[in-house]
């Protein structure tokens, strides 16, 4: 079992920055991929960014060049650095962790609100 706890959300003006954190605990050695989803009210959940064990990353087109996903294995923490935030980035951001044969683990989510 893997437990994930997000932090770092909040209210920021358009053009500002935030860094989200996702602290992992439990059976973390077997995690082979992690990432961030977001969901805005009335919209479908969107995959924002992913990172796999080898360090390869992938981003939604809507955040490329503005968001950076990273993982600090020593701290067992996943990050999402967000720059040049836009009102359309407003959503609940949730992290996840994948292990080969186990169900995906999810965090509880953290609210990001970008004012215009």
Order of alpha helices (4+ residues) and beta strands (2+ residues): beta-beta-beta-beta-beta-beta-beta-beta-beta-beta-beta
